[in-house]
Amino acid sequence: MKKIIASLVAVAMLSLAAFAEENEGLSVKGYLRAGMSDTIENSVYSTNKWVQGGYFGGGTRLRVNIDYTKAFGGVTFRYQVDPTFETESVKNANGKVVGSVRKSSLDFFKESNVKWAMSYANFLDGQVIAEAGIISDRFTKTGGWEDTGIDGGKGFRVVVVPKAVAGLTVAAQATDKFADKYSANDSKVKDGKALKDDVKFDEKVLGFSAKYEAKPFFVTAGAALAGYYYGSVGLTAIENLTLVGEVFHNATDANKAENGDNATTMLVAWAEYTGIEKVLAGAYSYINLCDGDYNIEITPAVSYDVNSLLKVSAEASIYLSSDDKADTYATISPAVTFKASDKATATVSALISTDTDQAKHTASAGVRYNF
């Protein structure tokens, strides 16, 4: 049944994309990628991640971006389906939990599949923009490898792009991204003044962000008063070179509950150069910090367009950790992509690991279609 639904959704999106090409202001874009991978040693078949590696890699996904844009405002929407992973308890004949297993599935009807869905109105010749819905930061996100802001909450946002200060954008929002909700035991719920799961309107719904961009660089910063902060600096002075550093600090209640009452900090660096014909060379690194512990990933990558029909790529990753039980290890991921057109490609890839306890040797193949 799920395969039938996937096919119907794909056909509907392709039809909508064709319709959008004939209607001014309406844009429908996205992609569908699917394939399979198999661990070489123990033959574990998977359709989740089939293009190996972190830089060029990816898994089964359907993404649809719909935008309707006019001078006075518009609508923007993203629907995205990825495999989900859950842990399921294993019980014996007496009902006692004796272990757990991980399982994956594709659910086309989860609310979280809607990454954003908002309308916006432009005032004062676009100097003030009012946005409402499931918010996506279109103006002040970090612009790096993570390229994110205070996204995903339902609510209202005001963006100011003053002509008097070229390159400056500031924003303020009130959303339920990190908000507390009323429980059945709250006095307002018992008194009938609020419903269970209503959002508590306090400082945790508020967020602020800004971006300043000039020719040699850009800088961003954002703060959600619930305890989430981000910032980035990027270099824009050198043609064909992307160079961005990002920092994210998460001290929200939900994140601290998952990390032993500790806040987490993530540092991300990304560099990419496309100034050599047919060549893309890049690298990213992650440093994750929590209560004195760290995890580090460093991934350089390169791709070369051999001709209009063939592209080859390779990337390598090294993983380091302060955890005594996790050894340092590395992976190498070569891939070959066959291009049927600008929209349709097929990729064969592999992953070779120095530690098969942490990452298995894997062979993969799949297809991607952009619309």
N, C-alpha and C positions, 0 to 999 in steps of 0.2 A: 504493500500500500504506500509506504514512504517513497519508494522508487517512482510510483505513478505520480504522486504529488510533486516530487522533484521535477519530473518531466513536464508536467503541466505548468508549474511555476516558470520553468525555463522558457517554454514556448510563449507564455504570456508576456514575459519580460522582453523577449526578442520582438514580439509584435508591437509592444508599447514603444520600444526604441525606434522601430521603423516609422511609427506614427509621429513620434516627436520630431523626426527630421523634417517633417513637412509643416511644423507649427512653430512660428516665431516665438521665442521666449521660453519654450519648453525643451528641456534636455533630459534624456534618459540614457544613462551610461552605467557600465558595470562589467562584471565578468562572471563566468562560471568555470571553475577548474575542478577536476576530479581525476582520480587515478588510484594506484595501489602501490604498496610497498611490502617487502618480505624480508624478515631477518634471515640472513644466510645460514646461521648455525642451527637455529631451532625452528625455522619455518613458521614464524608468527606473521600471519597475513593481516594487513591493515589498509583501510582506505582513508585514514585520518591525515597523516602527513606523508606526502609522497614525493615532493621535491625536497631533497635533503639539504641541510645547512640552514643557517640563520639569515644570511644576507640575501641570497636569491631564493631560499627555500620557502615552502608553504604547503598547505594541505587542502583538503576538500573544502570548498567555500563557494557560496553564491552571494554576490554583492550587487545591489541595485541602488544607484543614486538617481533621484528624481529632483529636478530643479525647475521652477517656473519663476522667471525673473523679468520684472518690468522696472521702469524708472522710479515708480512710487513704492515698490516693495516686491514681495514674492513669497515663495514657499520652498523649503528644502527638506529632503527626506532621504534617509538611508535605511535600507533593509539588508541585513546580513545574517547568513546562516553558517555557523561553524560547528564542527563536532563538539559535543559536550562530554565531560568525564564525571562520573559519579562513583562513589565507593559504596558497595553493597555488602551488608553483613551476611556471613555464611553460618547457618545454624545446623546443629546435629539433630538426630531424631527426637531428642527431648526438648528441643527449642532453645538450647544453650548456644550462645554465639561462640564459635570456635575459630573465627578468622574473618577475613574480608577479601573482596575482589573488586577490581576496578572495571568499569564497563563504559563504553562510549555509545553515543547515539546522535542522530540528527533529528531535531525537533523544529518543524517549520512554523510553529504557532506560538512560540515563547514570546512573551512581551519584550525580553531583552534582545530579541532579533532586531527590533527597531532601535537603531543606534542614535538617531535623531529624527525629529519630525517637528518642524517649527515654521511659523509664519513670521514675516517681518515687514515693517513699514518704515520708509525713508522720509525724514523731515529735514527742512532747511537745506535742500539740495544735497542730501546725503550726509550732512554733518551730525545728525542725530538719528540713530536707528533703534527702533523698539522691536524686540523679539519675544516670542512666547511659544511655549510648547515643550518638547524634549530638546533641551538646549545643546547646540553645537557651537563651539568657539570658532568663528570664522575670521577673527581679527587679531587676537592676542595670544594664540597658542605658541608653543616653544620653537617651532620651525626646524627641529632637529630630527634625529632618528625616531624618537618617540612622538614628536610633533603633536602635543596634546595641551589641553588647558583644563579648566574646570568644567568638563563636559558631562552630559548624560542625565542631569537632573531635570525634573519637570518644574517649570516656573516661568519667570519673567526676567528679561535682561535689557539693559539700556547701554548702547555703545555711542561714544562721542568721538568724532573724527574732526577736530577743529582745523579749519583752513588757516587760522592764524599761526598755528604751530605745525609746520609741514613735517610729516612723518610720525606724528604722535597719535596714538589711539588709546583711549581709556574706556573701561567698562565696569558696570556694577550689576549684580544679579541677586535674585532671591529664588532659590530652588530647593527641592527636597533631596539633593545629591547626598548630603551628609546629615540630614535632619533627623532628629528624634521623633518618634511617633508615640501616640497615646496607647497605653495598654489597658486591658480590661480592669485593672486595679486602680487606675488613676481616678482621683476624686472627680474630675470634670466629666469623665465617662460615666461614672456612677450617678452623677447629678444630671446627666442628660445634656450637658453643655458641649460635649464633644463625642465623636464616635471612635470606637477602637480603630487604630491604624491611621487616624487623622494626623496630619503633620503638626508638630509643635512649632509655632512661629516665634523663634528666638534668634539669637546671634548665629546659630549654627546653619541657618538657611542662607546667610549672606556671603557673598564672594566679590572680590575686586581684582582687576587685572589691568595691565597696561603693556603697550609695545611702543618702542621708539626705533624708527628705521631711518638711517642716513646712508649715503653712498658707501662708505667703507665698512659699515657694520650695522647690526641690529641688536637690541636687547629687549627681553621680556621679563615680566614678573607677575605673579599672581598669588592671592591668598584667600583661602576659604576660612572663615572664622571658626569653623569646626576643628581646624588643626591641620589643614593641607596647604602646602606652599610649593611654589615652583619658580624657577628662573632659568634664563638661557642667554647666551651671547653667541652671535654668529658673525662670521666674516663674509662680506659681500664684495670686497674690493677687487678680487682677482677673478677674471673671467674663467668660467668652466670649473671653478673650485668651490665646493661646499665645505664649510668648516664650522661646526656648531658644538657647543658644550651645554649640557642641560643638567639641572639639579632638581630633585623632587624630595620633599620631606613630608612624611605622612605621620601625623600624631593624632589622627582621628580615633575615636573610641573603638570603632569596629576594627581598625588595623591593629591597634594596641592589644585588643583582645585575642587576635590571632598570633601575636608575637610576644607572649609572656609579659604583657603590660609595657612593652617597649615600643618607642617610635622607630620608624625605619627611614633610611636615607638612600637614595639611588642617584649615582652620578653616571652620566652617559656622554660619551664623546663620539662624534661622527665626522669623517672626512671622506670626500668623494671627488674624483677628478675625471672629467670627460673631454679634456682638451686634445687628446690623441685620437685621430680618426679611427672609428670602429672599436675603440677600447674604452671600457669603464673600469676604473680602479678605485677601490674604496676600502674602508675599515670602520668598524665600530667597537666600542668597549663599554662594558657595564661594570660598575662597582656597587654592590649592594651591602649596606652597613646596618647592623642591628646589635645593640648591646655589646659592642666590642668585637663582634664576629663580622666576617666579611666573606663574600663570594664574588669572584671576578671572572669575567668572560671577555676575551679579546679575539676578534674575528676580522682578518684581512680577506679581501676577495677581488677577483678580476674576471672580466668577461671580454670576449672578442667575437665580433661579427665577421665570420669568415666570408660570407657572401649573403645574398638576399634570402637564401634558403637555410642557412646553417649558422648557429652560434654555439660557441663552447665557453664554459665557465668553470671556475674552481674557487673554493674557499677553504680556509682552515680555521679551526677554533681551538683555543686553549682555555681550560677551566681550572681555576685555583680556588681553594677554600681554606678557611681557618679551622674547619671541622677535621679533627684527627682521623675520623672514619672515612673521609672522602679524599681519595688520592688525587693529585694533579693528573689530568689526562688531556688528550688532544684528539680532534677528529679532522679528517680531510673529506671534502665533498666535491667531487668532479661531476659535471653535467654536460649533456649535449642537447640542444634544443633545435628541433626541425620546424621551420616556418612555412606553413602552407600559404599564409598571407599575413598582412599586418594584424589581423584579428585572431587567427587560429594558429596555435602552436602545439607541438607534442614534445615532451621532455623525458629523457632517460637520465637518471642520476643514481649516485651511490653515496654511502657514508662508510668510511673506514675509521675505526676507533682504536686507540691504544689501550683502552680499558673496557672490555666488553661487559663488565659488571655494571658500568654506568651508562654506556651507550653501545648498542649492538651494531655489528656490521649489517648494512642494509642495502638492498637494491630496489629501485623504484622506477615507475613509469606512469605518465598521465598526460592529459590534454587540457589546454586552457583556451577559452573563446572569449574575446572582448567584444562588447557591443555598446 
